[in-house]
């Protein structure tokens, strides 16, 4: 795993916690002398993440944030389980070394995984990448999400990793509840979505492993090749409808950069990035389906869901336990994201 460093020389651990962590790493991860050197990594908005240099090796530590947390959020235990399960699968994931559920070590549960050296991209328009390579990067994203959705989850011991029945209805209830628990101010567009989505619920039936946050900024790419080396941030993974998961991945085509890291408004042909229709057709070919029924509904649902996630970030920022200094700015994007979702509905009516 690699992202930009925040510049902090040490994470906010006490000397006692630092010593306890060193002992834990020596016991469960590897042998090294002295204290590990930790640097906070930026980029994520949920679970604080640190680069750990110890004994000539580099690892990544990912922990739950301190303080009051929303129910079912920050599920690092689920991340650890699925990363362990998929280690020998065709989906690229970082190797995990240890899960510590004892909060007495550093104040909250954490797990340790391998550091994967490579490239990360935050802006989906890929401004730093030559145009000739952008199409190949998007082909690789499409290939990997198709690979994930085609996996036999029972073959990897994940048959109890979620409750597929009534997946969409339960997701609506979950994210409505979490939005209400983290609400900081009324967002009219969100109220419209909360009313409209249950009233127009489609019937869905497919089940696969779903990542839950499959975005380009959650991938580690090879340093020079358009090849994904590791898919990160699995805390929202479960068993559910793969088409809803894919629609989340495709939200970028419907939102602007100002709304949330979007592609809408870019000249995609000039950039060398496929349009939404082309990208969806490629997914359908690779997963052997003719089309995706209820596609626009799935897009709207995921905009609602993303707005609820952003609202949670905003709430954590107000409570002082956000993992990023940009949390409040990011969280406020709940408003334009909800507005983008309701705009999709208005276009459907």
Long-range contacts (C-beta under 8 A, 24 or more apart in sequence): 1-41, 1-49, 1-60, 1-94, 1-113, 1-114, 1-115, 1-116, 1-220, 1-230, 1-232, 2-115, 2-116, 2-117, 2-118, 2-119, 2-120, 2-220, 3-41, 3-42, 3-43, 3-44, 3-49, 3-120, 4-41, 4-42, 4-43, 5-39, 5-40, 5-41, 5-42, 5-51, 6-39, 6-40, 6-41, 6-42, 6-325, 8-39, 8-40, 9-39, 10-38, 10-39, 11-38, 11-39, 11-40, 11-48, 11-50, 13-38, 13-106, 13-107, 17-105, 17-106, 17-107, 20-104, 20-105, 20-106, 21-105, 21-106, 22-54, 24-98, 24-100, 24-105, 25-52, 25-54, 25-59, 25-112, 28-97, 28-98, 28-100, 28-112, 29-54, 29-59, 29-97, 29-98, 29-112, 30-54, 30-55, 30-57, 30-97, 31-55, 32-56, 32-57, 42-324, 42-325, 43-120, 43-122, 43-217, 43-324, 44-233, 44-323, 44-324, 45-313, 45-322, 45-323, 45-324, 45-326, 45-327, 45-330, 46-73, 46-74, 46-233, 46-235, 46-313, 46-323, 47-74, 47-76, 47-235, 47-323, 48-323, 49-323, 51-115, 52-112, 58-115, 59-97, 59-112, 59-113, 59-114, 59-115, 60-94, 60-112, 60-113, 60-114, 60-115, 61-110, 61-111, 61-112, 62-110, 62-111, 62-112, 62-113, 63-106, 63-107, 63-108, 63-109, 63-110, 64-108, 64-109, 64-110, 65-108, 65-316, 65-321, 65-322, 65-323, 66-107, 66-108, 66-321, 67-319, 67-320, 67-321, 68-319, 68-321, 69-321, 70-178, 70-181, 70-182, 70-312, 70-315, 71-178, 71-181, 72-174, 72-178, 73-178, 73-235, 73-312, 74-235, 75-235, 75-236, 76-109, 76-110, 76-111, 76-235, 77-101, 77-109, 78-161, 78-234, 78-235, 78-237, 78-238, 79-111, 79-233, 79-234, 79-235, 79-237, 80-111, 81-161, 82-158, 82-161, 82-209, 82-234, 82-237, 83-113, 83-234, 85-156, 85-157, 85-158, 86-151, 86-156, 89-151, 89-156, 90-147, 90-151, 91-144, 91-147, 91-148, 91-151, 91-231, 92-144, 92-228, 92-229, 92-230, 92-231, 93-230, 93-231, 93-234, 94-220, 94-230, 94-232, 116-220, 116-229, 116-230, 117-223, 118-220, 118-221, 118-222, 118-223, 118-229, 118-230, 119-220, 119-221, 119-222, 119-223, 120-217, 120-219, 120-220, 120-221, 121-216, 121-217, 121-219, 121-221, 122-216, 122-217, 122-261, 123-257, 123-261, 124-215, 124-216, 124-252, 124-261, 124-262, 124-263, 124-273, 125-257, 125-263, 125-266, 125-271, 125-273, 126-271, 126-273, 131-270, 131-271, 131-272, 132-272, 133-226, 133-272, 134-271, 134-272, 134-273, 135-272, 135-273, 135-274, 136-226, 137-216, 137-221, 137-226, 138-273, 138-274, 138-279, 139-226, 139-282, 140-221, 140-226, 140-227, 140-228, 141-216, 141-219, 141-228, 141-249, 142-279, 142-282, 142-283, 142-286, 143-286, 144-219, 144-228, 144-231, 145-211, 145-214, 145-245, 145-246, 145-249, 145-283, 146-283, 146-286, 146-287, 148-208, 148-209, 148-211, 148-214, 148-231, 149-208, 149-209, 149-210, 149-242, 149-245, 149-246, 149-287, 150-208, 150-287, 151-208, 151-209, 153-208, 153-209, 153-239, 158-209, 158-239, 161-209, 161-237, 161-238, 161-239, 162-238, 162-239, 162-240, 163-239, 164-207, 164-239, 164-240, 164-241, 167-204, 167-207, 167-239, 167-240, 167-241, 167-244, 168-201, 168-202, 168-204, 168-241, 168-244, 168-301, 169-198, 169-201, 171-240, 171-244, 171-301, 171-305, 172-197, 172-198, 172-201, 172-301, 175-304, 175-305, 175-308, 175-309, 176-308, 178-308, 178-312, 179-307, 179-308, 179-311, 179-312, 181-315, 182-308, 182-311, 182-312, 182-314, 182-315, 182-316, 183-311, 183-315, 184-311, 184-314, 184-315, 184-318, 187-307, 187-311, 187-334, 187-335, 187-338, 189-335, 189-338, 189-339, 189-341, 189-342, 190-304, 190-307, 190-308, 190-311, 190-334, 190-338, 192-342, 192-345, 193-300, 193-303, 193-304, 193-307, 193-338, 193-341, 193-342, 193-345, 194-304, 196-345, 197-300, 197-301, 197-304, 200-297, 202-293, 202-294, 202-297, 204-241, 204-243, 204-244, 204-294, 205-241, 206-241, 206-242, 206-243, 207-239, 207-240, 207-241, 207-242, 208-239, 208-240, 208-241, 208-242, 208-245, 209-237, 209-238, 209-239, 210-237, 210-238, 210-239, 210-240, 210-241, 210-242, 210-244, 210-245, 211-236, 211-237, 211-245, 212-236, 212-237, 212-238, 212-245, 212-248, 213-248, 214-245, 214-246, 214-248, 214-249, 215-249, 215-252, 215-261, 216-252, 217-261, 242-287, 243-292, 243-294, 243-295, 243-298, 244-298, 244-301, 244-302, 246-283, 246-292, 246-298, 247-292, 247-295, 247-298, 247-299, 247-301, 247-302, 248-302, 248-305, 248-306, 250-276, 250-279, 250-280, 250-299, 251-299, 251-302, 251-303, 251-306, 253-279, 254-299, 254-303, 254-340, 254-344, 255-303, 255-337, 255-340, 258-336, 259-333, 259-336, 259-337, 259-339, 259-340, 260-306, 260-310, 260-333, 260-336, 260-337, 296-344, 296-348, 299-344, 300-341, 300-344, 300-345, 300-348, 303-337, 303-338, 303-340, 303-341, 303-344, 304-338, 304-341, 306-337, 307-334, 307-335, 307-337, 307-338, 307-341, 308-334, 310-334, 310-337
